[in-house]
């Protein structure tokens, strides 16, 4: 999966990203898939092939994690 860096960083550079996932496309809870991702892409090799997942990403800067991305 890939994503675009946000236009606003709160005045400090992005340090890394945290990726969350949810099985399916419902309104269930998300689990952390990866932390300290230092690029705008991630290969989710630990998930089951053939299943549908929904992902969100959070950027982290010196102030902490930002708001969740739109689910995809």
N, CA and C of each residue as an Amber inpcrd file, in Angstrom:
protein
   216
   0.8370000  -1.1530000   0.0000000   0.0000000   0.0000000   0.0000000
   0.8930000   1.2300000   0.0000000   0.3850000   2.2990000  -0.5810000
   1.1160000   3.5690000  -0.5830000   0.1580000   4.6800000  -0.1940000
   0.7120000   5.7890000   0.2480000  -0.0860000   6.9560000   0.6050000
   0.7470000   8.1970000   0.3480000   0.0740000   9.3230000   0.3560000
   0.7410000  10.6150000   0.1690000   0.9380000  11.2840000   1.5100000
   2.0630000  11.9310000   1.6820000   2.3090000  12.7000000   2.8930000
   1.3300000  13.8670000   2.9330000   0.8440000  14.2070000   4.0980000
  -0.1030000  15.3060000   4.2450000   0.5110000  16.6510000   3.9070000
  -0.3480000  17.5940000   3.5640000   0.1180000  18.9260000   3.2010000
   0.6020000  19.7130000   4.4150000   0.0190000  19.4460000   5.5830000
   0.3900000  20.1690000   6.7940000   1.0260000  19.2080000   7.7900000
   2.1390000  19.6220000   8.3740000   2.8270000  18.7800000   9.3490000
   2.8080000  19.3710000  10.7540000   2.0760000  20.4500000  10.9620000
   2.0580000  21.0910000  12.2670000   3.3100000  21.8930000  12.5500000
   4.0930000  22.1620000  11.5270000   5.2830000  22.9880000  11.6850000
   6.5710000  22.2230000  11.9060000   6.5010000  20.9160000  12.0680000
   7.7170000  20.1140000  12.2130000   7.6600000  18.9400000  11.2350000
   8.7930000  18.4340000  10.8200000   8.7930000  17.3440000   9.8280000
   8.1720000  16.0540000  10.3510000   7.6540000  15.2620000   9.4500000
   7.1410000  13.9400000   9.7930000   8.3280000  13.0400000  10.1310000
   8.2190000  12.3310000  11.2570000   9.2620000  11.3990000  11.6880000
   9.0150000  10.0210000  11.0680000   7.7870000   9.5420000  11.2110000
   7.4280000   8.2360000  10.6710000   5.9050000   8.0930000  10.6650000
   5.4430000   6.8940000  10.3130000   4.0080000   6.6200000  10.1960000
   3.6500000   5.3710000  10.9820000   2.3750000   5.3130000  11.3780000
   1.8110000   4.1180000  12.0090000   0.6620000   3.6590000  11.1220000
   0.6260000   2.3550000  10.7970000  -0.3880000   1.7830000   9.9210000
  -1.3060000   0.8900000  10.7480000  -2.6100000   1.0930000  10.5870000
  -3.6360000   0.2970000  11.2720000  -4.4160000  -0.4990000  10.2360000
  -4.9910000  -1.6260000  10.6420000  -5.8140000  -2.4010000   9.7270000
  -7.0460000  -2.9440000  10.4410000  -8.0230000  -3.2860000   9.6310000
  -9.2640000  -3.8940000  10.1030000  -9.6580000  -4.9500000   9.0840000
 -10.0470000  -6.1040000   9.5240000 -10.5280000  -7.1370000   8.6170000
 -11.8950000  -6.7230000   8.0990000 -12.0610000  -6.7060000   6.7880000
 -13.3270000  -6.3120000   6.1830000 -13.4460000  -4.8110000   6.0350000
 -14.6800000  -4.3720000   5.8100000 -14.9230000  -2.9470000   5.5800000
 -15.9780000  -2.3900000   6.5230000 -16.2600000  -3.0660000   7.6130000
 -17.2860000  -2.6350000   8.5580000 -16.8100000  -1.5390000   9.4830000
 -17.5150000  -1.3920000  10.5780000 -17.1880000  -0.3320000  11.5300000
 -16.5250000  -0.9090000  12.7770000 -15.8300000  -2.0210000  12.6380000
 -15.1480000  -2.6430000  13.7720000 -13.9120000  -1.8770000  14.1950000
 -13.2020000  -2.4370000  15.1410000 -12.0060000  -1.7730000  15.6500000
 -10.8000000  -2.0920000  14.7670000  -9.8190000  -1.2230000  14.8420000
  -8.5740000  -1.3700000  14.0850000  -7.4810000  -1.8900000  14.9980000
  -6.5210000  -2.5850000  14.4200000  -5.3390000  -3.0710000  15.1270000
  -4.1050000  -2.4770000  14.4670000  -3.0680000  -2.2610000  15.2610000
  -1.8240000  -1.7290000  14.7080000  -1.1490000  -2.8170000  13.8750000
  -0.8200000  -2.4690000  12.6520000  -0.1140000  -3.3820000  11.7520000
   1.3880000  -3.1110000  11.7760000   1.7570000  -1.8190000  11.7950000
   3.1790000  -1.4610000  11.7660000   3.3740000  -0.0860000  12.3830000
   4.5000000   0.0840000  13.0400000   4.8950000   1.3870000  13.5750000
   6.2790000   1.7150000  13.0360000   6.6630000   2.9490000  13.1720000
   7.9820000   3.4230000  12.7420000   8.2330000   3.1640000  11.2560000
   7.1870000   3.2790000  10.4480000   7.3360000   3.1480000   8.9970000
   7.9070000   4.4690000   8.4960000   9.0790000   4.4740000   7.9130000
   9.7500000   5.7290000   7.5620000   9.6620000   6.0770000   6.0820000
   8.6710000   5.5420000   5.3950000   8.4170000   5.9010000   3.9960000
   6.9030000   5.9040000   3.7800000   6.4600000   6.3480000   2.6410000
   5.0210000   6.4360000   2.3760000   4.5050000   5.2020000   1.6440000
   5.0190000   4.0530000   2.0420000   4.5170000   2.7820000   1.5340000
   4.8100000   1.7020000   2.5650000   4.0200000   0.6310000   2.4840000
   4.2200000  -0.4990000   3.3920000   3.6790000  -1.7510000   2.7270000
   4.3980000  -2.8430000   2.8610000   3.9620000  -4.1240000   2.3210000
   3.4380000  -4.9760000   3.4720000   2.1390000  -5.2290000   3.4750000
   1.4790000  -5.9520000   4.5660000   1.5830000  -7.4620000   4.3450000
   2.7690000  -8.0050000   4.4880000   2.9990000  -9.4140000   4.1960000
   2.4570000 -10.3540000   5.2650000   2.1230000  -9.8450000   6.4420000
   1.6490000 -10.7120000   7.5230000   0.1430000 -10.9670000   7.4820000
  -0.5680000 -10.3430000   6.5530000  -2.0130000 -10.5310000   6.4630000
  -2.3450000 -11.6500000   5.4840000  -3.5370000 -12.2210000   5.6220000
  -3.9430000 -13.3560000   4.7930000  -4.3280000 -12.9130000   3.3820000
  -3.7660000 -13.5830000   2.4060000  -4.1240000 -13.3080000   1.0070000
  -5.5750000 -13.7190000   0.7840000  -6.2680000 -12.9730000  -0.0620000
  -7.6410000 -13.2880000  -0.3980000  -8.6610000 -12.6760000   0.5400000
  -8.2280000 -12.0730000   1.6320000  -9.1360000 -11.4030000   2.5630000
  -9.1950000  -9.9230000   2.2420000 -10.2750000  -9.2820000   2.6310000
 -10.4400000  -7.8420000   2.4330000 -10.0810000  -7.1260000   3.7240000
  -9.2780000  -6.0740000   3.6020000  -8.8610000  -5.2800000   4.7600000
  -9.1070000  -3.8070000   4.4970000  -9.2710000  -3.0550000   5.5680000
  -9.3520000  -1.6030000   5.5120000  -8.1710000  -1.0610000   6.3090000
  -7.5510000   0.0010000   5.8090000  -6.3560000   0.5540000   6.4440000
  -6.5340000   2.0340000   6.7530000  -5.8700000   2.4850000   7.7960000
  -5.7070000   3.9080000   8.0810000  -4.2390000   4.1320000   8.4360000
  -3.7740000   5.3530000   8.2410000  -2.3790000   5.7070000   8.5070000
  -2.3610000   6.9720000   9.3650000  -1.4170000   7.0500000  10.2730000
  -1.1900000   8.2470000  11.0770000   0.2690000   8.6690000  10.9150000
   0.4880000   9.9500000  10.7250000   1.8400000  10.4980000  10.6770000
   2.2380000  10.9420000  12.0850000   3.5220000  10.8490000  12.3890000
   4.0380000  11.2880000  13.6920000   5.1160000  12.3310000  13.4640000
   5.0310000  13.4210000  14.2290000   6.0860000  14.4230000  14.2300000
   6.4950000  14.6710000  15.6780000   7.2160000  15.7340000  15.9410000
   7.7090000  16.0170000  17.2920000   6.5780000  16.1930000  18.3100000
   5.3620000  16.5040000  17.8500000   4.2230000  16.7010000  18.7460000
   3.4350000  15.4220000  18.9940000   3.7550000  14.3420000  18.2970000
   3.0350000  13.0840000  18.4550000   2.3260000  12.6980000  17.1660000
   1.3850000  11.7710000  17.2810000   0.6500000  11.2970000  16.1080000
  -0.4590000  12.2690000  15.7290000  -0.6630000  12.4140000  14.4330000
  -1.7190000  13.2600000  13.9150000  -3.0220000  12.4960000  13.8040000
  -3.9860000  13.0990000  13.1570000  -5.2950000  12.4930000  12.9780000
  -5.1870000  11.3290000  11.9810000  -6.1400000  10.4400000  12.0510000
  -6.1770000   9.2950000  11.1460000  -6.4180000   9.7470000   9.7150000
  -5.8360000   9.0280000   8.7900000  -6.1430000   9.2520000   7.3660000
  -7.5620000   8.7600000   7.1110000  -8.0700000   9.0320000   5.9420000
  -9.3200000   8.4560000   5.5020000  -9.1040000   6.9560000   5.3250000
 -10.0710000   6.1650000   5.7440000  -9.9490000   4.7050000   5.6040000
  -9.9280000   4.3190000   4.1370000  -9.1360000   3.3220000   3.8250000
  -9.0070000   2.8610000   2.4490000  -8.8860000   1.3510000   2.4230000
